[in-house]
Amino acid sequence: MNDLAINGGMPIRSKPWLDNFTTGEEEKRAVLEVLDGGYMSLFEGSHFPTPPFRADGGPWVRRFEALAAEMIPSEHVVSVNSASSGLTAAAGAIGIGFGDEMILPCSTMSACPMAAMTYGAVPIFADVDPDTFGISPASIREKISPRTKAIMVVHLFGIPCDMDEIMAIAQEHDLKVIEDCAQAWGATYKGKPVGTFGDIGVFSFNVNKTIQSGEGGFCVTPDSDLAYRMQLIRNHAEAVADGARYDNLVNMVGFNFRMTELVAAVAYEQLKKLGALNEKRMELVGRLSDGLAKFDCIDGPLQRNDRESTYYVYPFKFKSDKLNNKSVQDFVAAINAEGMDFVCGYGRPLYLQSVYQTRTVFKHGYPWAAPENKDSEADYSPGACPVAERMSSSEIVINERVRPPHDTDDIDDMIRAVEKVVCAYSV
Ligand SMILES: *Cc1c(COP(=O)(O)O)cnc(C)c1O
């Protein structure tokens, strides 16, 4: 006990952890090529742009979209300047609005519910599945109402959700499905890539993700009308729709979600590196899972042979009752004192944020206060999603270092740190 670093002993590791940089010479060359050409963007918010400008972007944007369409694979790819923009474009494209509800998991990023609220719809938070950490199909069923228009699925931590059950529910109730794949690059369910089950899938290239371009993202869809609607929404829809003689004007709010040529060039090169980066990540994850398997107090991410997770972060559940009732906070503090940087939980369930507690996104309490939404029975009270609340406050531990440029030595440090703390706290 006394040699624990938290009690003043020598830590297992003093070496710093490495940054998540995935770019190199290829991206540098691509960016220089763009700069040599002069145009950093070739989008124009008009149906009749002045050449060489186009309503669907420049050559790098279109080249990037074509490669992504081939890789995912998907019929249509619409690039955007972030996954948050992509989720907003997706919500707009499916025609969600006042009087509608969107069911989504309560453990996710803030941009997910905001995409629905931007168009006046009410987010309904479902609880999560304790094994996948993603939205629970049983909870979706409980939350369905006559107002439900869509389900937003989030493949959290890179673990695919139970897509068979979710798609069956969607079909039964005629609901649209948007998949947030920001953390799930390359993950598959029954051999099929995430993002290709629902109506629209959304991917992220933000600086923390598996592949990155600073900011950036894209939406995939098999539906040409949805693809076109997202193209309009990303590029000043209301200014373009008339010239395009496009008459489904619902949600044609004119945003600028356009990707620059510079970003597209970086993202294009990053797509080519995804396979190798994921392969290394999976090697590290496998080693960590093997190393942690012997500890009773650690419940590693469930391995199921119906899906391939790509672990944006490595999550495990800490079983306090298997370690003398130590709290997860004390456990993680002792491990981090050994030079690790494990994190407790994955934020609070979103409905506990003050936006939901005060029901105010827009002035006068909209969208909830809108007459069309008055009968919506959104429950944002503490305790609404008990599994997510319990797991986020007392069970989940995540670790984001299971990625290159880290190597097996770094993973072994993690295993040694856990072993040291578990041994000390077992007696
Ligand atoms: C990162 C992330 C987003 C947002 O991605 P951006 O590209 O930063 O807008 C959305 N959802 C999830 C689950 C994410 O992890």
The ligand as an SDF file (V2000), in Angstrom:
LIG
                    3D

 15 15  0  0  0  0  0  0  0  0999 V2000
  -16.7620   14.2980  -31.8860 C   0  0  0  0  0  0  0  0  0  0  0  0
  -18.1830   13.9160  -31.8660 C   0  0  0  0  0  0  0  0  0  0  0  0
  -19.1700   14.6790  -32.5020 C   0  0  0  0  0  0  0  0  0  0  0  0
  -18.8830   16.0010  -33.1200 C   0  0  0  0  0  0  0  0  0  0  0  0
  -17.9180   15.9760  -34.0970 O   0  0  0  0  0  0  0  0  0  0  0  0
  -17.3470   17.3610  -34.6780 P   0  0  0  0  0  0  0  0  0  0  0  0
  -16.7410   16.9680  -35.9650 O   0  0  0  0  0  0  0  0  0  0  0  0
  -16.3390   17.8330  -33.6730 O   0  0  0  0  0  0  0  0  0  0  0  0
  -18.4620   18.3040  -34.8130 O   0  0  0  0  0  0  0  0  0  0  0  0
  -20.4610   14.2080  -32.5090 C   0  0  0  0  0  0  0  0  0  0  0  0
  -20.7870   13.0580  -31.9100 N   0  0  0  0  0  0  0  0  0  0  0  0
  -19.8840   12.2960  -31.2630 C   0  0  0  0  0  0  0  0  0  0  0  0
  -20.3240   11.0210  -30.6340 C   0  0  0  0  0  0  0  0  0  0  0  0
  -18.5550   12.7040  -31.2140 C   0  0  0  0  0  0  0  0  0  0  0  0
  -17.6590   11.9660  -30.5660 O   0  0  0  0  0  0  0  0  0  0  0  0
  1  2  1  0
  2  3  1  0
  2 14  2  0
  3  4  1  0
  3 10  2  0
  4  5  1  0
  5  6  1  0
  6  7  2  0
  6  8  1  0
  6  9  1  0
 10 11  1  0
 11 12  2  0
 12 13  1  0
 12 14  1  0
 14 15  1  0
M  END
$$$$
